[in-house]
């Protein structure tokens, strides 16, 4: 017997695209906390590679405590070990490209302004490699996000254009990591997370005697916090890529840009300029478009074969 009452939209179960978008929003939140709040608490400077190494050391320790204490082999059991390790390299290329860009004289704002072509690159990979049908609104949202980054960060272009290769490599490595994570959606999430950290940890370990600075108790807690928050964020990203095609939710990543701008504005005590207000408006429109795109039901355009 039917009641004749339709289920309200707010009470309907989330589709795959919406679930992926919300998981990506959790990833964005953890990323923003990692970069803008937790990472700002150090009492003394550390080499970026030491911070990355400590992050993944804590990441691995948490995985062993939570998932591997009964059966550790579950962490490294995978059908695609080489693919997993290649994906892990993306997590090393990202911070390394960032550091090399700064050493080459590219400003931090310029690096991040160029990084936000990453959602567009994700869509390119989704279409060309993953064979997903990318909705036009997804392209529009990603393009608005890239434009908003230019308006918000106001980059200063270096005299030697070749130096911009490093920020673009940073964006490409992140986009490739997301696409490769989608390819690993049939693998256990704990294995994906293990290999993400294990490859970076192994490659950076020989470097540690050259860059190591013993942290204070306070800074050791900050490093532990970076590892825990980072693990939560990568778990959310992995589950988002498992839930739905990356083309459905990738444009929402640009919310990180708005979050970081908000934190910086609070620290400076200054409000946005006119151009920055426009950029924030574009980010809001991009997020709304991403929400609209994510509503596609399973099997609709945007899903992979």
N, C-alpha and C positions, 0 to 999 in steps of 0.2 A: 504494500500500500504506500503510495507517495503522499507527501504532505502538500506538494505544490509550491513549497518555499525553496527558492534557489539559495545556494550557499553564497554568502557575501564574499567579495573579492579578498577582504582582509583575512578571512578564515580558511580560504582555499589552501591546499598544500603547496609548498614551493616547488616550482619546476626545476629541472636540472640547471638551466641558465641562471635563474635567480639565486639558487643555492651557491653556484659557483661565484656569482658576483658578491654575495655576502661574505663568502670565504676570502675572496680577494680583498674585500674591505677590511677584514680582520688582519690580513697580511699587511695592508697599507698602514693600519693602526700600529701594529708591532714595529714595522719599519720606521715609522715616524717617531715612536717612543725610543727606539734604538739609537737613531741618529740625532734627534733633537733634544732628548731629555736624559736618558741613561748615559749616552756617550759624552755628554757635556759635564759630567761630574768628576772627571779625573783631577787629582791634585797635582800631578806632575805629567810631563809629556812622555809618550811612548811611540816607538816606531809603529807605523801602520801595520806592518807585517806581524809584529808581536801581538797587536790587538786582534788581528784576524786569526792567528794561531791559537790564542787563548779562547777566542769565541768558539772555535770548532773543537778544542779540547773539552770545554764544558759541554758542548753539544753532544759529543761522543759519550762522555761520562753520564749525562742524563739518559741517553738512549740505553746504555748498559743497565742503569738502575731501574728504569721504567719497563723496558721491553726485553732486555737480554739477560736478566739475572737468573732465570730458570733455564733458558735454552739460548745461549748467546749466538749459536749458528743461525738463528732466525734473522739476525741483523744482516748478515752478508750472503744469505741464500738468495740468489737471483739467476735468472736465465740469460741475462745480458750484462755480464760484468764489465766488458770493455766499453760498452755504451754508457754504463753507469759512471765509469771513471772519466770518460771523455766529458760527460755532463758536469762532473765535479770540477773540471778545469775551468769551466765558465765562472765558477765562484771564486777562482783565483785571478782570472783575467780581469774581472770587474775592479777589485781594489787596486790591482797592479796598474791598470790603465789610468785609474784616477790619480794615483801617485805620480806616474810618469808624465801625465798632463800637467800637474802642478809644477813638477821639476822643470818641465819645458817652458814654463812661463805663462801657461793658460790659467786664467783666474778660476776660482771655484764656481762662481756664478755662470761663467761661460761653459764650464764642464757640464754642469747640471742642465743648463739651457739646451745643450745639444743632446744630453742623455734622453730627453723626453721625446726623441723620435722613436724610442724603444717600442711604445705601443703600436706605432705604424709598422715597425719591423716585425713585430709579433704577428700582425695581420698578414704581412707579406709571406711569412713562413707558414702561417695557417693556410693560406690559399695555395701557395706553390709547393709546399712540402707535405703538409698534413692533409691536403685536398679537402679542406673545409670550404663551404660556400659562405663568404664573408658578406653580411648584409651591408647595404650602402650606409646606413646610419652608423655602423661601427667605424667605417672609414672616416665619416664626418666627425664623430666623437674624438677619434685619435688625432685627426688633423687639428681640431680645435684645441686639444690639449697641448700639442706641439707649439701652436701659435701662442697660447697662453704662457707657456714657459719663456718664450722670447720676450713677451711684454712684461712678465713679472720679474725676470732675472736680469733683463737689460745687459746682455753679454757684451764684452769688449773683445772684438776679433783680433787675434794676434797678427803681426806683420807677416809671419811665415804661415801660410794656410796649412802646410803639412802637419803642424802641431795639433790640428783639429782631429787628426786620425785617432789619437788616444781617447778623447771623449766618445767618438763614434764607435771605437772598439768596445768601450764600456757598455754603450747602448746595445750593440750587436751581441755581446756575450750574454747580457741579461735576456734579450729576446730569444736567443738560442736555448738558454737554460729553460725558459718557459715552454718552448716548443718541444724540447727533448723530454721534459717532465710529462707533457701530454702523451708522448710516445710510450712512456713507462707506466701508463695508467693501469695496466694489468699486473704490475708488480706490487708487492707488499709495501705499504707506506713506510714501515720501519726500515726496510732495505734501501729504499730510495733516500731516506734521510741519512742513513749510515754512510752510503757511498758519497753523498754530497760532502759530508764532513771529512771522511777518511782520506780522500784524494788530496784535499787542500792541506790537511794536517800532516800527511806523510811528506809532501813536497816542501813544506815550510820548516819542518823540524830541523833539518841540517843547518838552516839559516839562523836559528835562535841563539846560538852562542855569540854571534856577531852583533845582534841587535838587542839582546835581552837586558832589560832594566827590572830589577826586583821591585815588584809593586808593594806599596804599603797595605795594611789590612783594609783600609777604606777602598783603595783602588782595586784590590783583589775582589772585593764584593761587587764593585762596578763591573769588572771583567766577567764575573760569574753572572751578573744580571744581563749583560750583553749576550752571553751564551744561551741563557734560558729564554729571553725574549726572542732572540734570533731563531731558536729552534721552534718556538711556537709559530712564528711568522712563516717559516719554511714548511711546517706541517700544514698550515692553512693554504699556502700556495699549492702544495702537492695535492691536497684534497680538492681544491678548486679545479685544477687541471684534470683530475680524475672525474669530476662531476659532469663536466660539459666541455664542448669545444672552446678553445681559448679565444676564438673570435667573438664569442658572445659576451665576454666580460672584461677582456684586456683593457679597453679604454678607461675603465674606472680606476686604473692604477694612478692616473694623474692626480687623484685626490691627495696623494702623498705630497705633491708640490704645494697645494693649498695649506696642508698641515704644517709643513716646514716654514712656509712664509708666515703663518700665524704665530708660530713659536718665536721666529726671529723678530717679528714686529713687537711682540710683548717684551722681548729682551731689550729692544731699542727704545721702547716707549713711543714709537711713531706709527701713525696710521698709514694706510695705502695712499699712493698718489692716484691721479685720475687713470693713468694707464694701467696701474696695478688693479684698480677696481674693475676695469674692463677685463683684465686677465682672470680675475676671480669669477666674474660673471661667465666668461667662456668655460671655465672649469666646471661651474655649476651646470651649464647647458650640456657639456660633455658627459657629466655624470648622469643627468636625466636621460640623455640619448642612450647611454650604456644600460640604464635600467630598462628602458623601452626595448632595446635589442634583446636583453636577457629574458624577456617574457616569452620568446619563441618556444613552443612545445617540442618535446622530443620527436625527432623525425622531420621537423620543419626545416626550412632553409637555414643554414648555419651549422647544422650537425654534420659530422664527418661520416663517411661511408663505413 
